[in-house]
Amino acid sequence: MSKDMPSKDTISSSDMGFLCLLTSLNVLNMLDRNLMSAFANYIVPDLGLSNTEYGLLTGLVFLIFYSIAGLYMGMLADTVNRTRLISFGVSLWSALTAASGLAWNFVSMAIPRMFIGVGESILSPSAMSLLADRFPQSRLGFAVGFYYIGAPLGAGGSFLLAGFLGPVIGWRNCFYLLGGIGLVLAAIVFFVKETPRRHLIDANEKMEKPSIRQIAKIAMTAIPKSPALMAAMAGAMLLHVFIGAGYFDQLWFVQERNFDRDEIAKLTGLMGLSGGIIGTFVGGIGSDWFTQKTGYGRLVFLFFILLACSPFMIAYRLAPGDSIWIPIGLFLGMFQIGSFFGPFFASIQCLIPPEVRSTVIAFSILLMNVVGMGIGITITGVSIDVMTSYGVDQPYSLTLLGFTLFSFLAMPCFLFAGLRYKHDQERLQISEAS
């Protein structure tokens, strides 16, 4: 890969090739991460899991290790060769994905799931840092949005894998297959050259890289100085409550909406894939355009997307199984998730000192996953089990509707963050210049 730094708003072919490689790794990342959800109707009965145990496996068992390790890996990415670090992470999570296929009960699945999170925690903080060093700021929304097209491709692909390949080779062999593919990709990325860090080049002098302790101190000092950054993180946590609760959708469809498990996996994959891809491009390119035209931050654009989708998400949760609102809800649910990544990650990277970029991204991922998804997944599982034990009718529907409504609190957070964005960015630039 070329080491040339972009000086204008143009994107070279080498930059696009590099972006495509990182995106393919993110596709694999999301494929592996969503296998538990996609194969829920296979794995839950096969391993004899309760809703609470399933929630723990898709939630806190994975997310705590993923997020806490990610914070350290983010600091590490600010100091070491990032492409080599990514190669290590891909190797680790791929080997453990294959090992997950050997599970026979809750504990034997929980152990590899814990450490899969350690491997996967390396990718996004390192990738976001690389993209910010490689692409001009005016095109960063596009670059981040393109990278995060891996989210719908991977998530949607996992459901298509479950719907089409699951009945043929079984869920265990799908885990083995993806683990093997990951090890091959890890070997490829190992030989990709590191991208020079922009802030070191711009300094026109040799700067000593800060230690991990210094990076942690700078990051924890920088976050409270930006109300826009803190509001954006709060909004991301609340939105991820909705995402976490959605891990129970496949069980909801089969048990309370009377779908066939393979057919609903196919429909989820197709609607999620199309909605997520469109949402990713709309969020990335649209937020860049919106910011240039209006002067407001990208997160104001995200606010309008979420506001427009909200009534449809309520209709989706209330609809019967044969309603048109089911495929519409699947499409729009992934559309709004896809539209989140570009505006959010492009915004926060412009609100933090460049030397702690990976660290702050990792910290925001920790909040989104442990607090947001951790609450969404874990409490959803417990709520469904408790309601079921008391004979409550449609416990999945009631719980999922409640979390959908709760996630709407993210909208005012993003609106405030977007309106405050320019002020905080200018203050950071003045501070960096002094």
N, C-alpha and C positions, 0 to 999 in steps of 0.2 A: 504493500500500500504506500502511496505517496505521502511524504511528510509536509507537502506544501500547505501553507495555511491560507484560508480564504481571505482575500482582501476586499472583495466586493460582494454584491448580493447574488452573484452567480454560483452555481453548484457544479463542480466538475464531475466527470464520469467516474473518477477514482473515489470521490466522496460518495457518490451514489452506490458504488460497489461496496464500499465500507458500510454504508447504511443498510444495504440489503443483507449483508452478512450478519450484522447485529440483529436485524429484524428476524432473520431465520432462527437465530438462537432464542429470541423471545417467543417465537411460535412454538418451538420445542418446549420452552419453559412453561408456557401456558397449557400446552397439551398435557404435559406430565402433571401439572398442578391440578388440572380439572378432571383427571381420570377417575378419582374417587367419586366425584359428583356425577359424571357421565355414566359410570357403571354402578351407581347406587342401588339400582334394582337387581343387580347381580350380586354385588359384594355384601350388602346388608343381610340377605337370607343365607348366603353361602358361609359367612363368618358368624352368623347368629348375633348380629349387633342390635342394640336398642337405638332409638333415635338419639338419646343422649351420647352413647358411645360413638355413633356415626358423626354427631356434631363435634365431638372432641377430636376425632381423626381428621376431619376436614377443617377444624377450627384451631383450638388452642394448642393441641399436640404439635401441629405443624407450624402455626403462626408465631408462637412464643420463640421457638428456636430460630425461625426464619427472620423475625424482626430484630431480636436482640443480637444475633450473629451479624445481621445486616448492618447494624450500627457500627460495629467494629470493622466490618468489611468495607464500609463506606470510608472510614478514617484511613484504612489500609490503602484503598484506591486513590486517596489523595497523596500517597507517598511512594507507591511502587508501580511497576510496569502493569498497566491495566489489562492489556490483552492476555498476558500470561496468567493474571489473576482470574480472568474470565474463563480461560481454558481449564484451570483447576476446578472452578465451580461447576462447569458443565460436566466434567468427568465425575465429580462426586455425586451430583444429583442423578445422573444417568445410571450409574452403577447401583444406586440405592432404589431407583425406580424399578429396575430389573429385580432387585432383591425383594421388593414389595409383592411381587407376583408369587412368592413362596409362602405368603402369610396364611395361617389357619385359624387365627382368632384375633381378638382385639389387641392384645399385647404384642403379638408377632407382627401386626401391621403398624402399631404405634411406633415401634423402635426405628424402623427405616424412615417412617414419615417425619420423625423428629429431625433426623440428620439430612434428609432431602432439603429441608428448609435452610440448613446452613449453606448448602451448595447453591440453591437458587437465590439466596440473599445477595450473592456477589454480583449478579448480572446487571440489574437496572441501575444501581448507583454508579457502577463503573461505566456503563453505556451512556448514561446521561452526561457524565463528565466528559467522555470522549466526544460526544456530539457537540457539546457547548464549545469545545476547543477546535472543532473541525468546521462548524457551520457559522455563517454570519448571524448576528442576533436577530436581524429582520426576517430570517428564514428558519429560525429555531423552532417556531411553532410547527412548521411543516416537517422538519426533521424529527422532532419528538413525536408528532402525530404519526408519521410513517413508521417509526420504530414501534409504536404502540399499536399498529395494525396487527402486530403479532398477538395481541390480546384476543381480539375476536377470531382471528384465524386459528389460534390455538384452542381457545375455549369452544368455538363452534366445531372445529375439527375433532375435538375429543368426543363430542356427542355423535358426530357422524361416524366416527370410529366405533363407538358403542353400538349404534344402530345398524351398521352394515357389517362390520367385521366381528363384533362381539358374538353374534349367534353362530358364526362360522368357526372361529378359532378359540373363543372363550376370553374372559377378561384377563386371565393370567398371562396368556401368550401375547396379548396386546401390551402388557407391561414389559415383558421381555423384549419385544420388538422395539419399542421406543427407547428403552435403555441402550440397546445396541446402536441405534441411530445416533444417539447423543454422544457416545464415545467416539464415533467417527468425526462428528462436528468439532468435538473438543480438540482432537488432533489437528484439525485444519486451522482453528483459530490460534493455536499455540505458535504458529509460524507467522502470524500477522504482526507487522511492526507497530509499535506504540505511536500514537499521535502526540506531537509536542504540545506541552501545556501553554496555552495562549498567554496567560498572565506572566509567565516567566520570560517569554519572547518579548512581550510588550514592555517589560521592564528595562530592556536594552542593557542588562547587566546580569551577571551570574548571581542568582539568588539561592540561598540555602533553603532546602525544603524544610518546613516545620515538622517537629516531631508529632507523634500521635497525641501526646498530652497537650501540646500547644494547639493542635487542630481542634480538639475537643473544647478547649477554653474559648477559642475564637468563635466557634459555632454557637456555643451556649450564650455567648455575649451578643452575637449578631441577631439571633432569633427574636428576643424581646424588643429589640429596637425597631422592628417593622410590624405595626399593627396589621398591615395587609397580609404579610406572611402568616401571622398567627391565625387570622380569620380564614385564610385559604386552607390551612392545616385543619382547622375545626370543621370547615365544610367538607373536606375530604374524609374525615373520620365519620361524619354523619352519613355521607353517601355510601360509605363502605358498610354501614349497618345494613342497608338495603341489599348490597351485593352479597353479604354474608348470609342473610336469611334466604336468598335465592338458591343457595346450595341444597335446599330441601325441595326445590321445584319438581325434580323428577319423581320423588316419592309422593308429593302432592298430586301430580298428574295421574299417577297410577291408582293411588288409594282413594282419592276424593273426586277425581274427574274422569275416572274409568277409561283411561287410555291404555293401549298396549305398550309395554315398556320399550320395545324396539322402535315402534312407530313414533312415539313421542320423542325419543332420542333423535331420530332423523329430523323431525319437524323442528326441534330445538336447535339442532345444528344448522339447518338451512336458514331459519329465521335469524338466529343469533349471528351467523356468519355474515349474512347480507347486511343486517342492521348495524353490526359492529364495524364492518369495513366502511360503510357510508358514514357512520358517526365519527369514525376516526379522522377521515378526510375533512368532513364538515368542521369538526372541532379544531383540527390543526390549521388547515388553510383558511377556514372561515374566521377563526379568531385572529390570525395575522392580518387579514383584510379589515376586520372590524376595528382593530386597534389603530391601524394606519388611517382609516377614514374618520373615526370618532375621537381618537385620543384617549379613550378609556382603556383600561386593562382588559386582557383576554378573558378574565373570569366574569366580566359582565356579559360577554357573549355566552358563556356557559350557563349563567343564570337564566337567560332567556330560553335556552334549549330545555333546561330542566322544568321551567315553568310551563312551557308548551306541552311537555310530555306528561305532566302530573295527572290530569284528569283521565288520560288513557290508562295509566298504571292502576288507578283505582278501579276502573271498569274491568281491567284484566283480572284483578284479584276476586271480583264479585261474579265473573262470568261462569256459566255452566260449560261443561266440556265440549259441547258441539257449537259453541259460539265463535263468531268471527273475531271476537276480542282476544281469544287465546293466541292465534298467530300474530295479531297486531301487537299484543302486549309483549310477546317474545321478541319481536322485531324492535319495538321502541325501547324495551328494557336494555338490550345490548347497544342500541343506537346511543342512548344517553350515557352509558358507561364508556363506550368508545369515544364519545365527544369530550369526555372529561380529561383524558391523559394529556393531549397536546396543550390546551390552555393552562392546566395546572402545573405541569413540570416545566414548561417554558417560562411561566410567570415566576415560580419560586427561584429558578436559577438566576433570574435578573434581580433578585432581591437579597442576595447573599454574596459575601466576598468569594471570589473565584477559588481561593486556596482551600475553602472548606465546602465546595460544591457537593462532592460525593457524600460527605458526612451529613449535611443537612437533608439531602434527598433521602438518605438511609433513615434518618430520624423521622422524617415525614412518613416514610413507608412503615416504620415501626408503629406510629400512631394510627395509621389507616388500618393496619392489619390486627394488631393486638387489641386496640381499643374498639375500632370500628367493626371489622369482620369478626373479631373475637366475641364481642357482644352479640352481634347478629346471628352467628352460627350457634354458639353455645346456648344462649338463652332460647333460641328457637327450638333446639332439640329438647331442652328441659321442659319448655312450655308445652310442647306437643305431647310428651310423655305424661306430664301432670294432668293435662286436660283429658287425655285418653283414659287415665286411671279413674277419673271422676265421671266418665261417660259423656263428656261434652261432645256435641255434634260438630263435625268438621273442624277439628283442632288445627289442622294444617292451614286451612283457609283463614281462620280467625287470627292466628299468629302471624302469618305472612302479610295480611292486610294491615295489622297493627304496626309492623316494622316498616312497611311501605309509607304509611302516613308519618311515622317518626322521622324518616329520612328527608322529608320535605324541609326540615329545619336547616338543611345544607344551603338552601337557596339564598336566604338573606346573608349568610356568611360569604358566599361567593360574590354577591352584589357589593357588599362593603369592601371586600378585598380588591375587586376590580376598580371601584371608584377611588380607592386610596392608593392604588398601584403606582401611578406616576409620581406622586409626592414622595413615597418611600424609596422609589428607584433613584430619584434625583438626590435625595439625602444620602443614599449609599454612595453615589458617584462623587459627591462632594467630600465625603469622609475618606474615600479611597484616594482621592487626589491630594488631600492634605497630609 
